[in-house]
C-alpha cells in the first residue's frame, strides 16, 4: 500500500472511530478482515506476507487503535504455525484465520460486557452524572443501571461532538433516563449539580496517561478542581505497553481567514489526560489500583 493510500485509510479509521467509537470500529475491522480473507485470491505462499502487511499498516494508524492492534498481534502469533505449515493449504489457512479472528472478537466483546457489569456498581440513586461523549461502555452502563437495576439518576450530556451526542440521546430517551444537554464550554454553570463523571478512553498508556476524545482534558480538569469524582471504564485491551508520545495523535493544520486575518489553525484529534486526574479506573476485573499501574496488563 502506497503512502497516499495509507493516509486515506488512517483518515477513514479516524472518521469512523469519531462517529462509532473505538469499541465498535475494533469489532467492525476484525469482521471486515474475516470477510476479506474469505474473498482473498492469491497463491498459498503469499497469504502470510499479505496478512503481515495489513497488520503493520493497522499498527501505525493515527492515532493507534490499541485494542485492534493487540488483537491483531495475538492473531499474528497464533497464525504463525499455520502459515509455516507444509500441510495446510490456502483454504485451510483461510478457515483457521477466520476461526481465530472470531475468537478475538468474542474475547473483546466479553471484556466489554464485564466492564459494563462492574460499572453498574458505580451508579447510585440521586446521582447526577456528567458524560462527555457517547462511549459505548458508558452508554451501556447508564442504560442497564436504569433498565435492569431501576436506578433513578440524571445525566448532564456535554455537547462537543454533535454526531456522538445524537447517538447517546436516543439511548437515554429509550431507557427513560432524565438528561440535559449543555455545551461543553458551559459546564462551569452546571458543575455544582454533578456528583460524578463517567468517561471511556481510546487508550491508557504506560506513562499513565489516557488518550481521550478532544475536549476531555478540560472537562476532566474542571471536575477534578471541583472534587467531582471521575470514573474511567476501560476494557484492558485498550491499555498500551507504549508511552503517550508513541500513540500517533493526529495533528491537522488548516489555513483560516477571519475578519481580515489569515492564520494556520493547528488541531490534535485527541486529548492526553494524566491518570492522576482520574479517581476510579474500572476494568473487566473491577477497580484497578492506579498506583500499581505501569503499562499493559492483560
C-alpha positions as semicolon CSV with decimal commas, in nm:
position;residue;x (nm);y (nm);z (nm)
1;X;0,000;0,000;0,000
2;X;0,145;0,337;-0,101
3;X;0,174;0,637;0,130
4;X;-0,133;0,816;-0,008
5;X;-0,349;0,506;0,035
6;X;-0,227;0,469;0,394
7;X;-0,315;0,833;0,468
8;X;-0,664;0,778;0,326
9;X;-0,704;0,461;0,532
10;X;-0,600;0,636;0,853
11;X;-0,839;0,924;0,782
12;X;-1,119;0,673;0,724
13;X;-1,038;0,499;1,054
14;X;-1,042;0,836;1,235
15;X;-1,373;0,936;1,081
16;X;-1,539;0,603;1,160
17;X;-1,392;0,599;1,511
18;X;-1,512;0,955;1,567
19;X;-1,863;0,851;1,462
20;X;-1,886;0,499;1,606
21;X;-1,627;0,482;1,882
22;X;-1,318;0,264;1,924
23;X;-1,502;-0,043;2,054
24;X;-1,732;-0,059;1,754
25;X;-1,457;0,006;1,500
26;X;-1,243;-0,270;1,656
27;X;-1,517;-0,527;1,605
28;X;-1,603;-0,389;1,261
29;X;-1,240;-0,402;1,147
30;X;-1,199;-0,765;1,258
31;X;-1,524;-0,865;1,091
32;X;-1,410;-0,687;0,776
33;X;-1,078;-0,873;0,787
34;X;-1,258;-1,207;0,814
35;X;-1,470;-1,121;0,509
36;X;-1,163;-1,002;0,315
37;X;-0,968;-1,320;0,392
38;X;-1,259;-1,534;0,274
39;X;-1,263;-1,343;-0,057
40;X;-0,885;-1,343;-0,093
41;X;-0,749;-1,491;-0,416
42;X;-0,374;-1,541;-0,405
43;X;-0,105;-1,803;-0,406
44;X;-0,068;-2,007;-0,087
45;X;0,286;-1,875;-0,042
46;X;0,168;-1,511;-0,046
47;X;-0,101;-1,510;0,223
48;X;0,142;-1,469;0,513
49;X;0,301;-1,158;0,363
50;X;-0,040;-1,008;0,285
51;X;-0,158;-1,056;0,644
52;X;0,168;-0,911;0,778
53;X;0,124;-0,602;0,559
54;X;-0,229;-0,544;0,686
55;X;-0,125;-0,583;1,050
56;X;0,173;-0,350;1,012
57;X;-0,034;-0,079;0,842
58;X;-0,303;-0,104;1,112
59;X;-0,038;-0,087;1,386
60;X;0,072;0,255;1,256
61;X;-0,274;0,417;1,241
62;X;-0,310;0,778;1,360
63;X;-0,398;0,760;1,644
64;X;-0,327;0,397;1,725
65;X;-0,636;0,182;1,777
66;X;-0,480;-0,013;2,062
67;X;-0,741;-0,289;2,116
68;X;-0,732;-0,367;1,745
69;X;-0,351;-0,369;1,750
70;X;-0,340;-0,609;2,047
71;X;-0,590;-0,848;1,893
72;X;-0,413;-0,846;1,556
73;X;-0,076;-0,910;1,722
74;X;-0,225;-1,209;1,906
75;X;-0,381;-1,323;1,578
76;X;-0,041;-1,299;1,408
77;X;0,124;-1,513;1,677
78;X;-0,147;-1,781;1,660
79;X;-0,141;-1,786;1,279
80;X;0,235;-1,820;1,251
81;X;0,250;-2,201;1,285
82;X;-0,044;-2,232;1,043
83;X;0,127;-2,011;0,784
84;X;0,454;-2,204;0,823
85;X;0,284;-2,544;0,800
86;X;0,371;-2,760;0,499
87;X;0,035;-2,939;0,510
88;X;-0,221;-2,657;0,539
89;X;-0,350;-2,545;0,201
90;X;-0,486;-2,200;0,119
91;X;-0,846;-2,280;0,216
92;X;-0,734;-2,438;0,543
93;X;-0,530;-2,127;0,626
94;X;-0,828;-1,902;0,550
95;X;-1,060;-2,116;0,762
96;X;-0,819;-2,111;1,056
97;X;-0,772;-1,735;1,023
98;X;-1,149;-1,680;1,036
99;X;-1,179;-1,902;1,343
100;X;-0,901;-1,722;1,532
101;X;-1,038;-1,377;1,444
102;X;-1,388;-1,479;1,551
103;X;-1,243;-1,587;1,886
104;X;-1,071;-1,247;1,921
105;X;-1,400;-1,067;1,860
106;X;-1,567;-1,274;2,131
107;X;-1,284;-1,204;2,377
108;X;-1,316;-0,831;2,315
109;X;-1,696;-0,836;2,347
110;X;-1,680;-1,042;2,665
111;X;-1,432;-0,800;2,823
112;X;-1,658;-0,508;2,733
113;X;-1,959;-0,689;2,882
114;X;-1,770;-0,747;3,207
115;X;-1,668;-0,380;3,228
116;X;-2,036;-0,288;3,195
117;X;-2,133;-0,530;3,472
118;X;-1,865;-0,389;3,703
119;X;-1,968;-0,035;3,613
120;X;-2,322;-0,083;3,741
121;X;-2,186;-0,069;4,097
122;X;-2,093;0,298;4,045
123;X;-2,443;0,426;3,964
124;X;-2,650;0,532;4,266
125;X;-2,997;0,674;4,315
126;X;-2,980;1,053;4,306
127;X;-2,660;1,069;4,102
128;X;-2,610;1,348;3,850
129;X;-2,355;1,208;3,604
130;X;-2,154;1,413;3,356
131;X;-2,095;1,237;3,023
132;X;-1,854;1,389;2,772
133;X;-1,907;1,160;2,472
134;X;-2,109;0,856;2,374
135;X;-1,861;0,589;2,480
136;X;-2,031;0,256;2,417
137;X;-1,936;0,116;2,758
138;X;-2,056;0,429;2,941
139;X;-2,380;0,428;2,743
140;X;-2,437;0,061;2,826
141;X;-2,370;0,120;3,197
142;X;-2,623;0,404;3,212
143;X;-2,890;0,215;3,020
144;X;-2,854;-0,106;3,219
145;X;-2,845;0,082;3,551
146;X;-3,185;0,225;3,463
147;X;-3,347;-0,072;3,288
148;X;-3,209;-0,358;3,499
149;X;-3,144;-0,200;3,840
150;X;-3,412;0,071;3,815
151;X;-3,168;0,333;3,941
152;X;-3,301;0,690;3,946
153;X;-3,035;0,933;3,827
154;X;-2,983;1,219;3,587
155;X;-2,723;1,276;3,315
156;X;-2,558;1,600;3,203
157;X;-2,461;1,541;2,840
158;X;-2,183;1,770;2,722
159;X;-2,236;1,877;2,362
160;X;-1,895;1,856;2,199
161;X;-1,917;1,609;1,913
162;X;-2,263;1,653;1,761
163;X;-2,266;1,317;1,586
164;X;-2,179;1,124;1,902
165;X;-2,427;1,324;2,112
166;X;-2,701;1,232;1,865
167;X;-2,618;0,865;1,924
168;X;-2,635;0,899;2,302
169;X;-2,963;1,090;2,329
170;X;-3,190;0,821;2,174
171;X;-3,039;0,558;2,407
172;X;-3,111;0,776;2,713
173;X;-3,462;0,856;2,592
174;X;-3,545;0,492;2,523
175;X;-3,428;0,390;2,871
176;X;-3,627;0,669;3,036
177;X;-3,317;0,841;3,176
178;X;-3,353;1,210;3,263
179;X;-3,087;1,421;3,093
180;X;-2,991;1,773;2,995
181;X;-2,767;1,865;2,703
182;X;-2,530;2,161;2,756
183;X;-2,231;2,298;2,564
184;X;-1,903;2,157;2,694
185;X;-1,768;2,509;2,741
186;X;-2,062;2,589;2,976
187;X;-2,000;2,307;3,222
188;X;-1,893;2,554;3,491
189;X;-2,258;2,661;3,524
190;X;-2,368;2,302;3,596
191;X;-2,072;2,160;3,787
192;X;-2,229;2,215;4,130
193;X;-2,520;1,987;4,035
194;X;-2,295;1,694;3,942
195;X;-2,193;1,406;4,166
196;X;-1,957;1,223;3,930
197;X;-1,831;1,196;3,572
198;X;-1,816;0,884;3,353
199;X;-1,564;0,852;3,068
200;X;-1,427;0,593;2,831
201;X;-1,084;0,601;2,666
202;X;-0,923;0,528;2,335
203;X;-0,608;0,416;2,517
204;X;-0,441;0,411;2,859
205;X;-0,064;0,439;2,808
206;X;0,233;0,301;3,001
207;X;0,330;0,650;3,123
208;X;-0,007;0,681;3,298
209;X;-0,199;0,894;3,052
210;X;-0,537;0,848;2,891
211;X;-0,595;0,914;2,522
212;X;-0,950;1,050;2,508
213;X;-1,181;1,242;2,272
214;X;-1,081;1,602;2,203
215;X;-1,203;1,833;2,478
216;X;-1,189;1,569;2,753
217;X;-0,886;1,722;2,924
218;X;-1,062;2,049;3,007
219;X;-1,378;1,876;3,129
220;X;-1,190;1,629;3,348
221;X;-0,967;1,903;3,490
222;X;-1,273;2,111;3,584
223;X;-1,429;1,810;3,758
224;X;-1,103;1,742;3,942
225;X;-1,081;2,102;4,066
226;X;-1,440;2,083;4,192
227;X;-1,398;1,746;4,366
228;X;-1,630;1,569;4,122
229;X;-1,506;1,210;4,106
230;X;-1,410;1,095;3,756
231;X;-1,470;0,729;3,669
232;X;-1,286;0,573;3,374
233;X;-1,437;0,247;3,243
234;X;-1,188;0,061;3,024
235;X;-1,151;-0,285;2,875
236;X;-0,784;-0,367;2,942
237;X;-0,735;-0,437;2,573
238;X;-0,738;-0,056;2,547
239;X;-0,423;-0,043;2,762
240;X;-0,095;0,011;2,577
241;X;0,258;-0,105;2,659
242;X;0,386;0,212;2,491
243;X;0,408;0,574;2,604
244;X;0,163;0,851;2,517
245;X;0,404;1,009;2,266
246;X;0,402;0,681;2,070
247;X;0,024;0,683;2,014
248;X;0,039;0,884;1,689
249;X;-0,214;1,150;1,790
250;X;-0,315;1,304;1,458
251;X;-0,239;1,674;1,408
252;X;-0,407;1,871;1,130
253;X;-0,317;2,217;1,001
254;X;-0,574;2,428;0,822
255;X;-0,535;2,774;0,668
256;X;-0,802;3,005;0,809
257;X;-0,922;3,356;0,735
258;X;-1,150;3,564;0,958
259;X;-1,207;3,939;0,995
260;X;-0,929;4,010;0,751
261;X;-0,679;3,796;0,946
262;X;-0,509;3,493;0,795
263;X;-0,361;3,220;1,015
264;X;-0,290;2,846;1,033
265;X;-0,509;2,654;1,278
266;X;-0,337;2,353;1,434
267;X;-0,563;2,086;1,588
268;X;-0,499;1,748;1,752
269;X;-0,756;1,473;1,713
270;X;-0,747;1,357;2,079
271;X;-0,657;1,476;2,429
272;X;-0,394;1,337;2,662
273;X;-0,513;1,328;3,024
274;X;-0,294;1,243;3,323
275;X;-0,421;0,934;3,504
276;X;-0,380;1,119;3,833
277;X;-0,686;1,327;3,739
278;X;-0,896;1,007;3,727
279;X;-1,037;0,896;4,062
280;X;-1,152;0,545;3,969
281;X;-1,034;0,314;3,688
282;X;-1,269;0,020;3,637
283;X;-1,177;-0,272;3,411
284;X;-1,333;-0,612;3,345
285;X;-1,167;-0,730;3,667
286;X;-1,307;-0,447;3,878
287;X;-1,145;-0,130;4,011
288;X;-0,774;-0,105;3,941
289;X;-0,517;0,023;4,189
290;X;-0,384;0,321;3,995
291;X;-0,059;0,345;4,187
292;X;0,032;-0,006;4,076
293;X;-0,029;0,057;3,708
294;X;0,282;0,067;3,491
295;X;0,170;-0,049;3,148
296;X;-0,020;-0,308;2,950
297;X;-0,195;-0,551;3,186
298;X;-0,366;-0,843;3,000
